């Protein structure tokens, strides 16, 4: 590979000598066009493509998390209204009719 690399030119800069070959796209690049990422030397295009995949994963996970939060909030709201309804049903019918307030509490 060293002999092959010695005669190669940068894919982006044809007048520059290549110093590395990207393992993803298999093209040769100069020092300015490659970067090290996770112990690998990659070109800018492949690095953007690889990090773009990770961004999609995190966006999917974020969307799933927001959906779970929405479902949990909906459940909490439902439980609150269910509890309020059960509380209203537990009131005596005289309260709903308005006759509860007419009863004298001191009368035997």
C-alpha positions in Angstrom: 0.0 0.0 0.0 2.9 2.4 0.7 4.1 2.1 -2.9 0.5 2.7 -4.1 0.1 5.7 -1.8 3.4 7.3 -2.9 2.1 7.9 -6.4 -1.4 9.0 -5.6 -2.8 12.5 -5.6 -5.5 14.0 -3.4 -9.0 13.5 -4.7 -10.0 17.1 -3.9 -6.6 18.8 -4.6 -5.0 17.2 -7.7 -1.7 19.1 -7.2 -1.2 17.7 -3.7 0.3 14.4 -2.7 -2.0 11.9 -1.0 -1.2 10.9 2.6 -4.1 8.6 3.4 -6.8 6.5 1.9 -10.4 6.7 3.3 -11.5 3.2 4.3 -15.2 4.1 3.5 -15.0 5.5 -0.1 -11.5 4.1 -0.9 -10.3 7.4 -2.3 -6.9 9.1 -1.6 -6.7 12.4 0.2 -4.1 15.0 1.4 -3.6 16.0 5.1 -6.2 18.8 4.9 -8.9 16.6 3.6 -8.8 13.8 6.2 -9.6 13.7 9.9 -9.4 11.1 12.6 -12.7 9.9 14.0 -13.1 7.0 16.4 -9.5 5.9 15.7 -10.1 5.9 11.9 -8.9 8.3 9.3 -11.9 9.4 7.2 -12.5 12.0 4.5 -15.0 14.9 5.2 -17.7 13.4 3.0 -17.7 10.0 4.7 -17.5 11.6 8.1 -20.5 13.7 7.4 -22.4 10.6 6.2 -21.5 8.6 9.2 -22.4 11.3 11.7 -25.6 11.9 9.8 -26.7 8.4 10.5 -26.2 8.9 14.2 -28.2 12.1 14.0 -31.1 10.2 12.5 -31.0 7.6 15.3 -31.0 10.3 17.9 -33.9 12.0 16.2 -35.9 8.8 16.1 -35.1 8.2 19.8 -36.1 11.7 20.6 -39.4 11.4 18.8 -40.1 8.1 20.6 -39.3 9.8 23.9 -41.7 12.7 23.1 -44.4 10.2 22.2 -44.0 8.4 25.5 -44.1 11.7 27.4 -47.3 12.7 25.6 -48.9 9.3 26.4 -47.9 9.6 30.1 -49.3 13.2 30.3 -52.5 12.0 28.7 -52.8 9.2 31.2 -52.2 11.6 34.1 -54.9 14.0 32.8 -57.3 11.1 32.3 -56.7 9.9 35.9 -57.3 13.4 37.3 -60.6 13.8 35.4 -61.6 10.2 36.3 -61.0 11.0 40.0 -63.0 14.2 39.8 -65.9 12.3 38.2 -65.8 9.6 40.9 -65.8 12.3 43.5 -68.9 14.0 42.0 -70.6 10.6 41.8 -70.0 10.0 45.5 -71.9 13.2 46.5 -75.4 12.5 47.8 -78.3 13.2 45.4 -79.6 15.8 47.8 -76.5 17.9 47.1 -77.3 17.8 43.4 -80.9 18.8 43.9 -80.0 21.7 46.2 -81.9 20.3 49.2 -78.8 19.5 51.2 -78.4 23.1 52.3 -82.0 23.4 53.5 -81.6 20.7 56.2 -81.1 22.1 59.7 -78.0 20.4 61.2 -79.3 21.0 64.7 -82.7 19.4 64.2 -82.9 15.8 65.7 
